[in-house]
Amino acid sequence: IIQPTVGWVSIAVVLACYWILLRRQLEAPFADMRSGLFVAMAEWAAMKVKQLPPKQERAWKPNVLVPVEEAGELRGELQVLENLIRPHGMAKVFGLERGDRDDGFSETLSDLALGLQDRGVFTDWTIIRSDGFAEGLTAGMQALRGAFFRPNITFLRMPDTRKRAEEYRRIIAAADDLGVGTMIYAPHPTAGLGQRAHLNVWVRDRSPDWRISWDIGNLDLSILSAYKLARNWDASLRLVMVVDEPSQRPEAREFLTDLTELARLPETEIVVRAGQTHSGRSFALER
């Protein structure tokens, strides 16, 4: 306080002591000063964020909710989850358990979550007991609505039965009410994700209104996910649209060109074809 030189020397001594203690890798059964400091900072930041508007489009990053009924389901999806989430997103592994089972499900789930953590993806996990897949997942999404880091994507696997497809309808409707997107993972049964060199984003026919507005439909998640995968895979990106009439091709191409410019999609190929369309829209990987 009296002399600046003494103050700088004191700071240097404190930092040196701190560095020496870190090098010793001491294990303390209680919390230290760092945890209390970080918790205080996190609480202050959380309160400030809660006072801001709920939607933060400019700060979007993938926070993925991954429901798991069997631990083996997650092993085949670690790679695509890693490439979808890295480097700034996070994964919430949500174990769905029926009855009082004691087969090491929680331990296996913890190991798989740590596997994602080792790949550079911040991951936490929890288990909820429920009598049904749709009921348990919907209850979990509703409970996480008030969380500070709430999921914005629900990661589902391609349904293999009619019953599961009907459950997906209820899950997607509940996710839409909560403002959560839904992604259905459907790899090729033999080729898997293929060479991961090209990504196709299929865009629904927008006729007769070709204007780009804030209400662009559910196209945001497809483009954001494709962009993330293209960056992490070093792959090329392609927007594909099929129109009913050949005369609509110039308008469709202009629409996709404006979309790539507004979305800041670099080096994106545009493909427009004329033919029979359908009411759905898909997001697919070119194999």
N, C-alpha and C positions, 0 to 999 in steps of 0.2 A: 504494500500500500504506500509505503514511504518512498521507495525507489523502484522504478520499473525493472531495473536489472534483477533485483532480488525476486520480484514477482515472476519473471520469466524463468529464473533458476528453479523456483519452487514448482512451477508447472512442469519443467523438464524432469525434476526428481519424481513427481507423482506419476508421470507417464512411464518413466523407467521402471519404477516399482510395479506398475500395472503390467508392463511387458514381461518382466521377470516372472511374475505370478502366472501369467498365461503360459509361458514356456514350461513351467513345472506341471501343468495339466492337473491341478489339484481338484479333487472331487469333494464337494460340500453337500451335506444332506439338506441344506436350506437354501433359500433364494439369496442371490447376491445383489449388489447395487445395480448391475446392468439390467436384470429382469425388472426391478421396480421402475427404473428409468424408462425402459422401453414400453412397459405396460402403461405408465402415465402418459407417454407421448401417443400411444395408440388410442387410448381413451379420449384424449383431447381431439385427435384427428377424426375419430368416429363421430363425436358430437358435432364437429364442424361439418362433416359430410352429410349428416342427417338433416342439417338445416338447409342444404342445397336442394335444388329440384331433383326428383327421384331418378329421372332418366339422364344418363351421362353418355350420349352417343360418341362424343369425341374421345372418351376414355375407355371405349369398349375393349374388352379382352375376353377370350373364351373361359368361362367358369362352368365346367361340365359336370353334370350329375350323372353318375354311371351306376344304374341299378344292377345288382348281381344276386342271383339265386344260388348258383353253384360257382365255387371259386375258380373252377377250370374255365368258365366262360371268359374271364378277364385275361387269361394268359395269351390268347390269340389276338387280343385287341390292344396290347400294350404299345405296339409300334405305331398304330394309327392314332391312338390317343396322344402319344408323345408328340407326333408331328402336327397334330391338330392344335395342341395347347401351347407348346413351347413358343417363345421363351418367357412370356409374362403371364400366362393364364394359370389356372389351377383346376384340379380334379377333386370331386367329392364322391368317393366310392361308398355306395349305399347298399349295404347287405340286407336282403329280405329273407327273414327266417320264419319258418312255420313250426309252431309247437316248441317243445323243449328238447331241442336236439343238441347233442354233445359229441360232435364228430370232428372237432378241430376247425370248424368253419371260421371262427373269429381269428384264430392264429394264422390260418392260410390267407385270409383276407388282409390281415396286417402285413404279412410278408409281400403280397402282391402290391399293396399300396407303397411299401418301402421300395419295391422295385421301380415303380414310377418315380418315386422321390429320387432314387439314384440316377435316373435318366434326366434329371434336371426339371422335373415337373412337380411343383408343390402339390402335395396330396394329403388329404386326411380321410378318415373312414369312420363309419358308424354302422350299427346293426339295429334294425327295428323288427319286431315280431308282429306278424300279421297273418290273417287267414287267406288273403288273396294278393296276387301281384299288383293289380290295379289299385286296390284299396290301400295297400301299404305304401306304394309309390306316391299316390295322390296325397296321402296324409303327410308323407315326408316333405313333398314340395310345399304344401301349405305351412308346415312348421318352419321350413327354411325361408319363408317369405320375409320374416322379420329379421333374418340374420344380416350381419354387416356385409359379408361376402356371399351373397345369395347366388345360386346357379342361374345362368341365363340360357343354358342348353341342356336338354335331356337326351342322353345317348342311349338309343334302343337298338336291339338287334332285329334283323328281319324275322317276322313271326313265322313259325313253322306249323301252326295249327289255326283253325278257324276261331277257336276260343281265344287264343292269344291275340289274334287280329281284332276281335271285338273289344278286348281289354285295351288295346292300343288306341282305339277310337275314344274311349273314355279318358285315357291318359292324355292324349293330344288335346282334347277339349279342355281338360282341367289345366294343362300347361298354358294353353292360349289365354284362359281367364287370368292366369297369374303373370302373364307377360313373359313366359319362358318358351323359347323355341324348341323344336323337336327334330332330332337327326336320327335317321334309321340307317344302320350300317348293314350293307348287303354285299359282301365280297363275292367274287366268282368262286364257285365250289372247287375248282381246280387251279385256276390261275391266281386266285387271291387278289392282291392289289396290282398285279401285273408289273410292268417295268417302271411305273410311276414317272413316266416321261411327259405325259399330256393329261390335262384335266379338262373335261367338258362340263360346262354349266348350261343346262337346258332351260331356256327362257320361254314362258308361255306366250302365245300369240296375244298381242295387246290391242288388236283392232276392235273397234274403229278409232279408239282414242289412243294415239301414239305419244301423248305428252308425258313427260317425266315430272311427277309431283311427289310430295311427301308421302302420299298414300300410294306407294308403288306395289303394295301387296306383300306377300311373304317371300320376297326375292332377296332381302338383305342377308339372311343367314347363309344362303347358298353362295353368294358372292364372297362374303367374309371368310367362310370356311375354305372355299376354293383358293382364295388369295393366300391364306395361312399355309395350306398344304403346298401350294406352288412355291412359296418362299422356302419352306423347310425341305422340299424335295428337289429344289432347283429345276422345276418342271415348267412347261409352257401352259398357258391358260387360253381357253377357247370358249367363246359364247356362241351357243347354237340356238337357232329359232326355226321352227317349221310353220309356214303360213299356208292358208287355204288356197289363195290365188297367186299366180306369178306376178300380177300387177301390184301386189302388196310388198314385194321384195325391197324396192327402194326405201319405202317408209320404215320397214323393219330394220334395214341396215342403218338408216339414219338414227333410229331409236337406240340401237345397240352401240353405235359410235358415241352418241351423247352420253350413254350410260357409262362407257369406259372412261370418258373424259371426266365426268362428274365424280365417279368413284375412284379416280386416280389409279386406274389399272394399267400398269406399263406393259407394253409389248403383248397386247391381247389380240388374238385372231378372232375375226367375226365370220360366222358361217350362217347363211340364210338359205333355206330350201323351201320349195313349194310342194305341198302334199297334204294328206289327210292328217289333221291334228286331233288331239284329245283334250279333255278338260283338265287333266292333271299336269304337273310339272315335276321333272325329276332332276336329280343331281347325280352324275355318274362319272366314273373314272374310265378313261380309255385304256383298254388293255392291249 
